[in-house]
Amino acid sequence: MNTALNTTLLSIGLLALPLAQAHSPSAHKNHPTASTAPAAPAEQKAWGIAGNPKKASRTIEIRMTDDMRLSPNQIQVKLGETVRLVAVNAGKVLHEIVIGTPQELKAHAEMMKKHPGMEHDEPYMAHVDPGKKGDIVWTFNRAGSFEFACLIPGHFEAGMIGRITVQ
């Protein structure tokens, strides 16, 4: 870059901006934690809203295996209940749990096929390395039938889907 352009960019702050780069979930370890970062407002979804971990009324463990199954694959929740879902990856490959409507999950699974390395982090998702656990704390403040699934390409299509009924 020439000096005049550098001076102009520096004066408007563009040279000070970091480059955007893709990164792995482990790159998040140096980011501010929930206790030090300002809390973003929770976003209402058709299937509920991010829950306060202190208000979780119960914990449900969901086991994920390399035979592309979730156990249990049926969950009953009371309207307004906050639940901690603990995703246990009992397999040897990466798995995830994503909560949503059947339509949202199907669309997201299609997007994951087109962009398999896509990084995302939402409060209704837990990406879990082999032998590890991940948590989702969710308040089910909408009645209906929703799903949870592993959307890693091929896993969803193989039937790695469960149902959440909120009454």
C-alpha positions in Angstrom: 0.0 0.0 0.0 1.2 3.5 -0.6 1.9 5.9 2.2 -1.0 8.3 1.4 -3.5 5.5 1.4 -2.1 4.1 4.6 -2.4 7.5 6.3 -6.0 7.9 5.0 -7.0 4.4 6.2 -5.2 4.9 9.5 -7.0 8.2 10.1 -10.4 6.6 9.7 -9.4 3.6 11.7 -9.5 0.9 9.0 -5.9 -0.3 9.5 -6.6 -1.0 13.1 -9.4 -3.4 12.4 -8.5 -7.1 12.7 -8.9 -9.4 9.7 -12.0 -11.6 9.8 -11.0 -15.3 9.8 -12.7 -18.6 10.2 -11.8 -20.4 13.4 -12.6 -23.5 15.3 -14.7 -23.7 18.5 -11.4 -24.0 20.5 -10.6 -20.4 19.4 -13.4 -19.2 21.6 -11.5 -20.1 24.8 -9.8 -16.7 25.0 -13.0 -14.8 24.4 -14.8 -13.1 27.4 -16.9 -15.5 29.4 -20.5 -15.0 30.2 -19.5 -13.5 33.5 -17.2 -10.8 32.0 -18.9 -10.1 28.7 -22.0 -7.9 28.5 -25.1 -10.1 28.0 -26.8 -10.0 24.7 -30.6 -10.0 24.9 -32.0 -13.5 24.4 -33.8 -13.9 21.0 -37.3 -15.4 21.0 -37.6 -18.3 18.7 -40.7 -20.3 17.6 -39.5 -23.1 20.0 -38.6 -20.9 23.0 -35.8 -18.7 24.3 -32.4 -19.2 25.9 -32.8 -20.0 29.5 -31.1 -18.9 32.7 -29.0 -21.9 34.0 -30.0 -21.0 37.6 -33.7 -21.5 36.7 -33.4 -25.0 35.1 -36.0 -27.2 36.8 -34.4 -30.4 35.6 -31.6 -31.9 33.5 -32.1 -34.3 30.7 -29.1 -36.2 29.3 -29.2 -37.0 25.6 -26.7 -39.6 24.4 -25.3 -39.3 20.9 -23.8 -42.3 19.2 -22.0 -43.1 15.9 -24.9 -45.3 14.9 -26.6 -42.0 14.3 -29.1 -42.2 17.2 -30.1 -40.0 20.0 -31.3 -41.4 23.3 -33.8 -40.5 24.5 -35.4 -39.4 21.2 -38.6 -38.2 22.8 -38.8 -35.5 25.5 -41.9 -34.1 27.2 -41.6 -30.5 28.6 -44.2 -28.3 30.4 -45.0 -25.0 28.9 -42.7 -22.4 30.5 -40.2 -24.9 31.8 -36.5 -24.2 31.7 -34.5 -27.4 31.0 -30.8 -28.2 30.9 -30.1 -30.6 28.0 -26.7 -32.3 28.4 -25.5 -33.7 25.1 -23.2 -36.6 25.7 -21.1 -37.7 22.7 -20.5 -41.4 23.3 -19.1 -41.7 19.7 -15.8 -41.2 18.0 -16.8 -38.4 15.7 -18.1 -34.9 16.2 -21.9 -34.6 16.9 -24.2 -31.8 17.8 -27.6 -31.1 19.0 -29.7 -28.3 17.6 -33.2 -27.5 18.7 -35.8 -26.1 16.3 -38.9 -26.6 14.2 -38.8 -29.4 11.7 -38.7 -26.9 8.9 -35.8 -24.9 10.5 -33.8 -28.0 11.1 -34.3 -29.3 7.6 -33.2 -26.0 6.1 -30.2 -25.7 8.4 -29.2 -29.3 7.5 -29.3 -28.4 3.8 -27.1 -25.4 4.5 -24.6 -27.5 6.4 -24.3 -29.9 3.4 -23.3 -26.9 1.2 -21.0 -25.4 3.9 -19.8 -28.4 6.0 -17.1 -26.3 7.8 -19.5 -23.6 8.8 -18.9 -22.2 12.3 -21.9 -21.0 14.3 -22.7 -20.7 18.0 -26.3 -20.2 19.1 -27.8 -20.9 22.6 -30.0 -23.7 21.1 -27.0 -25.6 19.7 -24.3 -27.7 21.3 -21.3 -29.0 19.3 -19.7 -31.9 21.1 -16.4 -33.5 20.5 -16.0 -37.3 20.9 -16.1 -38.3 24.6 -17.2 -34.8 25.7 -20.4 -33.2 26.9 -22.2 -30.0 25.9 -25.1 -28.1 27.5 -28.1 -26.2 26.2 -30.3 -24.4 28.7 -33.6 -23.5 27.1 -36.9 -22.1 28.2 -39.8 -23.7 26.3 -42.2 -20.8 26.4 -44.1 -21.9 23.2 -46.4 -24.9 23.1 -46.0 -27.3 20.2 -44.0 -30.1 18.8 -40.3 -29.4 18.0 -37.2 -31.4 17.2 -33.6 -31.7 18.2 -31.1 -33.2 15.8 -27.5 -33.6 14.8 -27.1 -31.5 11.6 -23.6 -32.6 10.7 -23.8 -33.7 7.0 -25.1 -37.2 6.8 -26.1 -37.5 10.4 -29.5 -35.8 10.1 -30.3 -37.8 6.9 -29.4 -41.0 8.8 -32.1 -40.3 11.4 -30.3 -38.5 14.2 -33.5 -36.7 15.2 -35.6 -36.5 18.3 -38.9 -34.8 19.2 -39.7 -32.4 22.0 -43.4 -32.0 22.9 -44.2 -28.8 24.9 -47.6 -28.9 26.6 
